[in-house]
């Protein structure tokens, strides 16, 4: 006795399967690590890094999510916030972080209450909207868009 679905072509079944697989929420993320800002210069050419990052930036970790267009950066700098772009102000009202954070994102910054307690957060309006989180006692700075 033939199956109820035997009239469906293998092509149609394959097409539907591919569409469902594509809709399953697979996100394409690019993770990179660079020793210095000079090593990461290729990313500036792609428009993935803002021009205003500190010149002494080292140990740069980056995650770019192609689906959501979110960018996360962690870098080390000895400069205080004098390298910030000109249109930054302290964001006392930050009440949420992106839902998905990189695996290397610090544990003490994974929730907004922790972020507010452990970091000074700035909102910058330069080449888009950026948030910069500067910790009290660490050379590592978090940046996201």
Secondary structure by P-SEA (a helix, b strand, c coil): cccccccccaaaaaaaaaaaaaaccbbbbbbbbbcccccaaaaaaaccccccccccccbbbbbbbccccbbbbbbbbccccccccccccccccccccccccccccccccccaaaaaaccbbbbbccccbbbbbbcccccbbbbcc
